[in-house]
């Protein structure tokens, strides 16, 4: 399960198990949190199910593209 940093869990002692909730919370603070390759891959995979503003969506897509290029 994806870890949610304690710094962004002010309203929960532990993050809910729901991956959508976890990804949304991380996306709300992206790229300050969630900028590791595994989290970026999940954010990218679920980007159309998350409530993202245009700037955050563009950042996630850019980070993902950079990681894809590095893998080549």
Secondary structure, DSSP 8 states (H G I E B T S, - for coil): -----GGG-TT-SS--S-HHHHHHHHHHTTTTS--SHHHHHHHHHTTTTS---HHHHHHHHHHHHHHHHHH-
